[in-house]
Amino acid sequence: MEFNYLAIILAGISAFVLGGLWYSPVGFGKVWQRETGVSTDNINRVKVFGGAFVLSLIAAFVFAMFLGPDPSLQLGLGAGFAAGAGWVATSFGINYLFAQRSLTLFLIDGGYHTLQFTLYGLILFLF
């Protein structure tokens, strides 16, 4: 199977940019920090941001494998939304129930991943 590596890289970048906005003070960053008890002041930025970018690229590549070559707009958006909301967010939900995490945190993280995979689908369709 052939892959459009440019589309995969752009999809990975889109998740990274979306996450930067989603978890920033402009987005849900302050609420996310309150809900997790995590402060961004004490993180190893190279490890966290570098790791997040690599993982975004891996997720985009695997999603491109799942969609196959030349996905339609409906398949890209529908499968992206389903993967984000139906697989990733629900899996987070299971973990969050056992970890006794808040509904607010679930909605923030699940919402991000739903948009992440929907964007992947759109970008893989466009390219």
N, C-alpha and C positions, 0 to 999 in steps of 0.2 A: 504494500500500500504506500502510495506517495503522500507526503505531507507538505502543506504550505507552511514552511518554517517561519516566514515573515508574519503570517497571521497568528501563529502560535506565540511568537515573541510579543506581538502587539497585544494579544489577549492577556498574556502574563503581565505586561506593563499596565494594562487597563485595571487589573485587579489590584496592583500595587498602588496606582493612583487613586482608585476608588477607596481603598483602605486608608490611604493617607487623609482623604477628605472625611470619610465616614467616622474614623476614630480621632479626628482632630477636635480642637475646642469649637470649631465652627459646626461640626457634626455632633456625634454622640460621645466624644472623648471624655468630657467631664463626668457624664453619667456613667460611662463604662468604667472609668477609674474608680468612682465611688462604689459601684457594684462589685468590682473585682478586688478592690483594695490595692491595686497596682499603681505605682507612680512611675511615670516615664522618665523621671529624673535619675533613677538608679539602674537603667538598663544598659547593656552592652549593645550600642546602636548597630555596630557592624554585624554582630551575630544575629540580632533580631531582624533588622531590615534586610540584611543579606540573605538570611535563612528564609524570610517571608517571600522574597523575590524568587529564590530558587524553587520553593514549594509552589508558588503561583505558576511558574513555568511548567513544572511537572504536571500540575492539575490541568493546565491548558492543553498540554500534549496528550494526556490521557483522554481528555474530553474530545479532542480532535480525532483520536482513534475511535472513540465511541460513536461520533457523528458520521465518520467516514468522509470520503471526498465529496465536495460540492453539496453540502447540506442546503436544503431550502430554508427560507426565512422562517417558515412555520416550524420546521424541525429544529432549527438552531435556537429560536426563542422558546419554543415549547419544551424541548429537552433540557435547555439551560435552566428554565424556571423549575421544571420537575426535579432536576438533579439538585439544585440549590435548596428548594423548599422541601422536596420529598425525601431526599437522601441525606444531604448534609445537615440541614436544620433539624430534621427529626432525630438524627443520630446525636446531635448536640443536646436535643431535648431530653433524650434518655439519660445521657450523662449528667445533665443539669438537675434532673429530678433526684438522682441518687446523691449528687453532691450538694443538694439543697440550695441551688443557685436560684436567683430571682427570675420571674417572668420577664422583667425588664431586660436583664442581661441576655436571656434567650432571644428576645425580639431583636435586640441590637445585633448580636452575632449571627442569628439565623437570617435576619434581613440582609446583612452584608453578603453572606454566602449565596443567598438567592439572587441578589443583583450581580454578584461576581460571575456566576455560571450563566446567567441570562446575557450578560455582556460577552462572555466567551462565545456563546451561540451566535450572537449578532456579528461579532468580528469574524468568526469562522465562516459565516455565510457571506459577508461582504468581500472576503478575499478568496 
